């Protein structure tokens, strides 16, 4: 254990990484069906696919979820959960540790406030670093989430498991292929964490300073509710672009067939489907982020308290 500072035990970053990963795993498993539904909705009606002769029956959020249960089985709502958990072990662990480290480096003001602009910079940098490191697991998660639909369309499965997915992606496009779509992925993570980490940290400490609320689950719940809404609003457009780039078919050289870049995907999506297409899957995204954020932050704060670590 590191030296104590101001009477508060300073835990090693590895310990904080593990605790963050545990809280994220709980939140991910609870809300994963909404993530799968969101991913299917984001691919639905893709203009670039229509140009290649692919037709898709349109469904809403509930129809998509019920369709997965009816056509593929209820357990398929958790298809791709394994790489999703792997992703959050890396992503959430890195982003939480990085944010706390940046908060310590950037420093609080004399009255113990962490200015909003510093929180915004810290949240975006932490999210970007965490997502870049976790991008390969996110790529596998997205592609495995679409396997059920491929079978319904009569297409052969691309993968037979997480390990096989990693091997096949590398064999077809090299190590670089594991970072396909990393640019919109990192952009999304920066925006989501600007909404999530920054909002939670700012709202929580605002409530503690300006209301009678104590550092308890009620305060954590209110702050996490705000962070989930802001994160969903800011991150959905980049999430749509990321999902489409990651799921697009690839040529012999490992390059995407439908889109040249995230900007190209953005332009094609808006031209072919309108600006509103960037918010496809917003409802399940928000419905997932709200309970995900609440589950994560409540679990995270409680685990820290149980382990004797200071509140976030």
C-alpha positions, 0 to 999 in steps of 0.5 A: 500500500502506498503512503498515506496522504491527508489521513486517507489510505492511498491504494495502489493503482493495480488495486483500483484497477481491479475494483473498477473492473469488478464493478464494470463486470457487474454492470455489463452483465446486468444491462448487456441485452440492451447493448445487443438490441442497440447494436442491431438497431444501429445496423438496421437500414444501413444505406451502404448495405442497401446499395449492395442489395441487402434488405432489412425488415425494420423493427423498433427497440421492443420488436428487435429484442423480442425478435432476437428471443423468438428467432434466436433464443433468449440466451442470445440476448447475451451473445458477445457478452464474453468479449464485452466483459473483457473490454470493460476489464480493460476499458473501465479499469484504465479509464477510472485509474487514469481519471483519478491520476489525472485529477491528482496531477491537474489538482483541485483548487484551494476549496477542494473543487475540481474545476469543470474544464479540468474534469472535462479534459480528464474525462476525455483523456481517460476515456480515449486512452482506455478505449484505445487499449480495449478496442480489439475486444470491442471489435470482437464484441460487435461482430459476435453480436451480429452473428445471430442475424447472419445465421437468419440471413442464411450466411455462414458464421464468421466465428466459433468463439472469442478466441477464434474471432481474434485469430481470424481477424488477425489472420485476415488483416494482421494485428492492425485489423484488431484496431479497425474502427478505433478512431470513432471508437476513441472519439465515442469514448472521449465523448461518453466519458466527458458525459459520464466521468465528468458529469458524475464527478461534478454533480456528486461534489456539487451535491455534497457542497451545496445540499444536505446530502451525505456521501451515500448511495442516494447522492451516488444514485442522483449523480449517476442518473445525470451522468447516464443521460449526458453520456448517451446524448453525447456518445450515440452518434459516434457509437453508430459510426463505430458500430457500422465501421466495425461490422462492415464486410472486409476485402482481401486486404482487410480494408472495409468495403462500405466505408473508407473512414469514419468521416465517410461513414458519417457522410453516407449515413446522413445522406442516405438516412438523414441526420436522425440516423446518428441517433439510431438506438438512442433509446436502448442506449440511454435505457442501458446507460442509465442502469449501467451507470447507476449499477457501476457507480453504486457498486464501485463506491460500495466496493471502495467503501468496503475495501477501505478506499476513499470515496471517488 
